[in-house]
Amino acid sequence: MGLFDSIRGEFIDIVEWTDDSRDTIVWRFPRHDNEIKMGARLVVRESQTAVFVNEGRIADVFQPGTYTLETQNLPLLSTLKGWKYGFNSPFKAEVYFVTTRQFTDLKWGTQNPVIVRDPEFGMVRLRAFGAFAARVVDPAALLRELAGTDPQFRTEEVQEYLRQLIVSKLGTALATSGVPMLDLATRQDALGVTLAGVLTEELTPVGIAVPKFIIENISLPPEVEKAIDTRSRMGIAGNLDQYTQFQAADALGAGARTPGSGVGEGMGLGLGMAAGQRMAAGLAPQPSGPAPAAAPAPAAGPPPLPAQEQWFVGVNGAQQGPYDSAGLSALVSEGTLTRATLIWREGMAGWLPADQVPDAGRLFRAVPPPLPPQA
């Protein structure tokens, strides 16, 4: 401090601080040789406290208000200096203004995943991030434990310490909450309240409280998210047998709508044969005599479906399959299965071209053979 500043300090009789920053926690009032005139005015605004330090020892703490500094309202400082009677000579002391408002722009996050034990998925690695608010509730403890003689103590100097403390308590809070992993999203507010209380208790010795703790997101490893997606699809599909039957019927319908696939003609032929059999049964003469005894009532529920034929196809020298009849029809529609493609199923002595196997040859009835070589 220069000569002009020291001379100007002799005439300053107002001790105050107007904070023009958003991250300053503690600010030391600058005064030449730390000399303050007896009778000076001390102005402590809302969201501030003023702490007087004499020769390294914390003396008096002033709450918001305006004070005229005298021995009467500086009882601890007067005792430390041995003043028995009031007088108006200057005295030396350091004045620290401490911000007591909430700092709400503090962020936290887990650099490494936190491992917890979930009752459904077992050991799971979780990542989380969010924000929190902090405020000073004991200015004297903050000066003793963290700020010290720092003339301008900012949030960046304590934020990393708070983040490490949060991460250390997060795993314990998640593990002891008893909340399944799939329900964490609905319990984030309750977990935030719990963590705010735990952190406030932990920070009591340094004079800091955490009035608000926000969990913005809890994320899972990609493989766990994939497993959850698979389980969701299975739940949407419902009965797997019915889902398989639906897929097969849909494939037959797609084949029937494809011109030249042979599936439509095969389905029409099958329906025609079934209708003819029903008509023949209706025109057959009925036997004379007493009516035959009624057949016993079938058991409840349909009988099991017959096993479908399993076909194997040779494509580019590689075996593919097995396919059912609907699968073969789809291959014909795609052009993968041709008349010359080798196929095989159980009961055949060896591989044969598809048009030489009666059950498969009908798929090519509507597909013309290749053109002969042109002259």
Secondary structure as UniProt FT lines:
FT   HELIX           3..11
FT   STRAND          14..15
FT   STRAND          24..28
FT   HELIX           32..34
FT   STRAND          35..36
FT   TURN            38..39
FT   STRAND          41..44
FT   TURN            46..47
FT   STRAND          48..54
FT   TURN            55..56
FT   STRAND          57..62
FT   STRAND          65..68
FT   HELIX           71..73
FT   HELIX           75..81
FT   STRAND          91..92
FT   STRAND          94..99
FT   STRAND          103..109
FT   STRAND          114..118
FT   TURN            119..121
FT   STRAND          122..136
FT   HELIX           139..142
FT   HELIX           143..147
FT   TURN            148..149
FT   STRAND          152..154
FT   HELIX           156..176
FT   HELIX           181..187
FT   HELIX           188..202
FT   HELIX           204..206
FT   STRAND          208..219
FT   HELIX           222..237
FT   HELIX           240..256
FT   TURN            259..260
FT   HELIX           263..283
FT   STRAND          311..315
FT   TURN            316..317
FT   STRAND          318..323
FT   HELIX           325..334
FT   TURN            339..340
FT   STRAND          342..345
FT   TURN            346..347
FT   STRAND          352..353
FT   HELIX           354..356
FT   HELIX           358..361
FT   HELIX           362..364
FT   TURN            365..366
//
